[in-house]
Amino acid sequence: MKPQHVVLAVLITAIWGINFSVIKLGLATVDPLILAGIRFSLCALPAIFFIRKPDVAWRYIIGYGLVFGIGLWGVVNLGIKAGLSAGIASLVLQFSAFFTILLGGVVFKEALTRFQVLGMLVAFAGLLCIITISDGSVTLPGVLLVLLGAGAWSVANVINKKARTKDVFAFLVWSSAFAPIPLFVLDYAVNGSAGYTALVHQVDSTAILSILFQVYPNTLFAYWIWNSLLKTYPVSTVAPLSLLVPIFGMLGSVLVFNESVPTSKVLAVILIVLGLAVGLYGQRLFNALSARTARTSL
């Protein structure tokens, strides 16, 4: 990759990691489901009037919008609101990679490799480290909700793969239009009008900046740049940089909320990132090393 493109890729992972702290800031005055609803409203509008509908079936657009908007970010917002720190949330959400592998095995009949199994076991050890943390940054409901969000992300990945869209940005914009109304209705069904009353009377500049950051730098700009890089370079070159997301997520939580980083958290980060690396890229690295060894021996 060209140096400027490496910088861009790292910048995107930093934005995605810091976004978890930005979400937590917004949740101080805005209900989780309302926050997600506003986010996806602005992701869709007014862009949807200027971007051509992607050439995929409506069921994929609607399904992705509902799962990505409600199942992923609506639920992750609930998890952070339930007491999970921004840094830990960014780390736990990475389990979506393993859920996607498992779901891919069911839907696409893709066999698990030994590296994927090993990676899952290593990452699971990191999850056990997280559960033992007792500094107030971890709650069991929060962990379970974010794991549920990770599962939803894996479903969204499968929908995206089955849709086979080439215009990912248009797919994101159009699918975003189907998340807001269900999110707003769900919040009203659970909390009545309290969340909307608080939105009118308590929303502050921090919440507004949180929403704008989630919509423009984090979603529209970041996905546009990331997918442009994926079109320019092999996936194997760009994708590994996404391992930086939980690291930036933890760093952002430390800087914004002064989150403590005891040994158990450091170990959890190392184990989960290592597990992801082994599970997602271990086979590829092993094959490359084997081929290099074979060439050297000739």
C-alpha positions in Angstrom: 0.0 0.0 0.0 1.1 3.6 -0.7 2.1 5.4 2.5 -0.8 7.8 2.3 -3.2 5.0 1.9 -1.8 3.3 5.0 -2.3 6.5 6.9 -5.9 6.7 5.7 -6.6 3.1 6.7 -5.1 3.6 10.2 -7.2 6.8 10.5 -10.4 4.9 9.7 -9.6 2.2 12.3 -8.9 5.0 14.8 -12.3 6.6 14.0 -14.1 3.3 14.4 -12.4 2.7 17.7 -12.9 6.1 19.2 -16.6 6.0 18.1 -17.4 3.8 21.0 -16.4 6.5 23.4 -18.3 9.0 21.3 -21.4 6.8 21.6 -21.0 6.7 25.4 -20.9 10.5 25.5 -24.1 10.7 23.5 -25.8 8.2 25.8 -25.4 10.6 28.7 -28.5 12.5 27.5 -30.1 10.4 24.7 -31.8 7.0 25.0 -29.8 4.2 23.3 -32.5 3.3 20.7 -33.2 7.0 19.9 -29.5 7.7 19.5 -29.3 4.9 17.0 -32.5 6.0 15.2 -31.2 9.5 14.8 -27.8 8.2 13.6 -29.4 6.1 10.8 -31.9 8.8 9.9 -29.0 11.1 9.1 -27.1 8.3 7.3 -30.0 7.9 4.9 -31.2 11.5 4.6 -30.6 13.5 2.5 -28.0 11.2 0.8 -30.7 8.8 -0.4 -32.1 11.4 -2.8 -28.8 11.8 -4.5 -27.5 8.2 -4.6 -28.9 5.6 -7.0 -30.5 2.5 -5.4 -28.0 -0.4 -5.5 -28.9 -3.1 -7.9 -29.9 -5.7 -5.3 -33.2 -7.2 -4.1 -35.2 -5.2 -1.7 -35.2 -8.0 0.8 -31.4 -7.6 1.2 -31.6 -3.8 1.6 -34.4 -4.0 4.2 -32.9 -7.0 6.0 -29.5 -5.4 6.3 -30.9 -2.2 7.5 -32.9 -3.8 10.2 -30.2 -6.1 11.4 -27.3 -3.6 11.1 -29.3 -0.7 12.6 -31.3 -2.4 15.3 -29.6 -5.7 16.0 -26.1 -4.3 15.9 -25.9 -0.7 16.9 -29.2 -0.4 18.8 -28.2 -3.4 20.9 -24.6 -2.2 21.3 -25.9 1.2 22.5 -28.0 -0.7 25.1 -24.9 -2.7 26.2 -22.9 0.5 26.7 -25.8 2.1 28.6 -26.0 -1.1 30.7 -22.6 -0.3 32.2 -20.0 -1.7 29.7 -17.1 0.7 29.1 -16.5 2.0 25.6 -13.1 0.2 25.4 -14.5 -3.2 26.5 -17.4 -2.8 24.1 -15.1 -2.3 21.2 -13.2 -5.4 22.2 -16.2 -7.7 22.8 -17.8 -6.6 19.5 -14.9 -8.2 17.6 -16.4 -11.6 18.3 -18.6 -10.9 15.3 -15.7 -12.2 13.2 -16.0 -15.6 14.8 -19.8 -15.6 14.7 -19.5 -14.8 11.0 -17.1 -17.8 10.5 -19.6 -20.1 12.3 -22.6 -18.7 10.5 -20.7 -19.0 7.2 -20.2 -22.7 8.0 -24.0 -23.2 8.3 -25.1 -20.9 5.4 -22.3 -21.4 2.9 -21.1 -24.8 4.0 -17.6 -23.4 4.7 -15.5 -25.8 6.8 -13.7 -24.5 9.8 -9.9 -24.6 9.7 -7.7 -25.5 12.6 -6.5 -21.9 12.8 -10.1 -20.6 13.1 -10.8 -23.1 15.9 -7.5 -22.1 17.7 -8.3 -18.4 17.2 -11.7 -18.8 18.8 -10.3 -20.6 21.8 -7.6 -17.9 22.3 -10.2 -15.2 22.0 -12.6 -17.0 24.3 -9.8 -17.0 27.0 -9.7 -13.2 26.5 -13.5 -13.0 27.1 -13.1 -15.0 30.3 -10.5 -12.3 31.4 -13.1 -9.6 30.7 -15.7 -11.3 32.8 -13.3 -11.3 35.8 -12.7 -7.6 35.6 -14.1 -5.9 38.7 -13.2 -2.2 38.3 -16.8 -1.1 37.4 -16.2 -1.1 33.6 -17.8 -4.4 33.0 -21.3 -5.7 33.6 -22.7 -9.1 32.6 -25.8 -7.5 30.9 -23.5 -5.2 29.0 -21.3 -8.0 27.8 -24.2 -10.2 26.8 -25.9 -7.3 24.9 -22.7 -6.5 23.0 -22.2 -10.2 22.2 -25.8 -10.2 20.9 -24.8 -7.2 18.8 -21.8 -9.1 17.5 -24.1 -12.0 16.5 -26.3 -9.5 14.6 -23.2 -8.1 12.9 -22.4 -11.6 11.6 -25.9 -12.0 10.2 -25.5 -8.6 8.5 -22.3 -9.8 7.0 -24.0 -12.9 5.6 -26.8 -10.7 4.2 -24.2 -8.4 2.6 -22.4 -11.4 1.1 -25.6 -12.9 -0.3 -26.6 -9.6 -1.8 -23.3 -9.4 -3.7 -23.5 -5.7 -4.1 -20.7 -3.9 -5.8 -21.8 -0.5 -4.5 -21.4 -0.9 -0.8 -21.8 2.8 0.0 -25.2 3.0 -1.8 -26.2 -0.2 -0.1 -25.3 1.3 3.3 -27.2 4.6 2.6 -30.4 2.9 1.3 -30.5 0.2 4.0 -30.1 2.8 6.7 -33.5 4.2 5.8 -35.2 1.1 7.2 -33.7 1.3 10.7 -34.9 4.6 12.2 -38.7 4.0 12.5 -38.4 0.6 14.1 -35.8 2.0 16.5 -38.1 5.0 17.5 -41.1 2.7 17.9 -39.2 0.2 20.0 -38.0 3.0 22.3 -41.5 4.3 22.7 -42.8 0.8 23.4 -40.3 0.3 26.1 -40.0 3.8 27.7 -43.1 5.6 26.5 -42.6 9.3 25.8 -39.8 9.7 28.5 -37.0 9.3 26.0 -38.4 11.9 23.6 -39.2 14.3 26.4 -35.6 14.0 27.6 -34.3 14.5 24.1 -36.1 17.8 23.8 -35.2 19.1 27.2 -31.8 17.6 28.0 -30.0 17.2 24.7 -26.8 19.2 24.7 -23.9 20.1 22.4 -22.0 17.0 23.4 -24.9 14.7 22.3 -25.3 16.6 19.0 -21.5 16.3 18.3 -21.8 12.6 19.2 -24.5 12.1 16.6 -22.7 14.0 13.9 -19.5 12.1 14.5 -21.3 8.8 14.3 -23.0 9.7 11.0 -20.4 11.5 9.0 -16.8 10.6 10.0 -17.6 7.1 11.5 -20.2 5.8 9.0 -20.4 7.7 5.7 -16.8 8.9 5.4 -15.1 5.8 7.0 -17.1 3.2 5.0 -16.5 5.1 1.8 -12.7 5.3 2.3 -12.4 1.7 3.6 -14.4 0.3 0.6 -12.3 2.4 -1.8 -9.2 0.9 -0.3 -10.7 -2.6 -0.7 -11.3 -1.9 -4.4 -7.7 -0.6 -4.8 -5.8 -3.3 -2.9 -6.3 -7.0 -2.1 -8.5 -7.7 0.9 -5.6 -9.5 2.5 -3.6 -6.2 2.5 -6.3 -3.9 3.9 -8.4 -6.1 6.3 -5.7 -7.0 8.8 -5.5 -3.3 9.8 -9.0 -3.7 11.3 -7.3 -5.4 14.2 -6.4 -1.9 15.4 -10.0 -1.0 16.0 -10.2 -2.5 19.6 -6.8 -1.0 20.4 -8.0 2.4 19.5 -11.3 1.7 21.2 -9.5 1.0 24.5 -7.2 4.0 24.0 -10.1 6.3 23.4 -11.9 5.1 26.5 -8.7 5.7 28.6 -8.3 9.2 27.2 -12.0 10.3 27.3 -13.2 8.5 30.4 -9.9 7.9 32.2 -10.7 4.1 32.2 -8.3 2.1 34.2 -6.2 -0.6 32.4 -5.3 -3.3 34.9 -3.3 -6.4 33.9 -6.5 -8.4 33.2 -7.6 -5.8 30.6 -4.2 -5.8 28.9 -4.3 -9.6 28.8 -7.9 -9.6 27.4 -6.9 -7.2 24.6 -3.8 -9.3 23.8 -5.7 -12.6 23.8 -8.7 -11.3 21.7 -6.6 -9.5 19.1 -4.2 -12.5 18.9 -7.2 -14.8 18.6 -8.6 -12.7 15.8 -5.2 -12.6 14.0 -4.8 -16.4 14.3 -8.5 -17.1 13.3 -8.7 -14.8 10.4 -5.2 -14.8 9.0 -3.4 -17.8 10.5 -4.0 -20.1 7.5 -2.9 -17.5 5.0 0.3 -16.8 6.9 1.0 -20.5 7.3 0.5 -21.1 3.6 2.8 -18.2 2.7 5.5 -19.4 5.1 5.2 -23.0 3.7 5.5 -21.8 0.2 8.5 -19.7 1.1 10.2 -22.6 2.8 9.5 -24.8 -0.2 11.1 -22.3 -2.6 14.1 -21.9 -0.3 14.7 -25.7 -0.2 14.8 -26.0 -3.9 
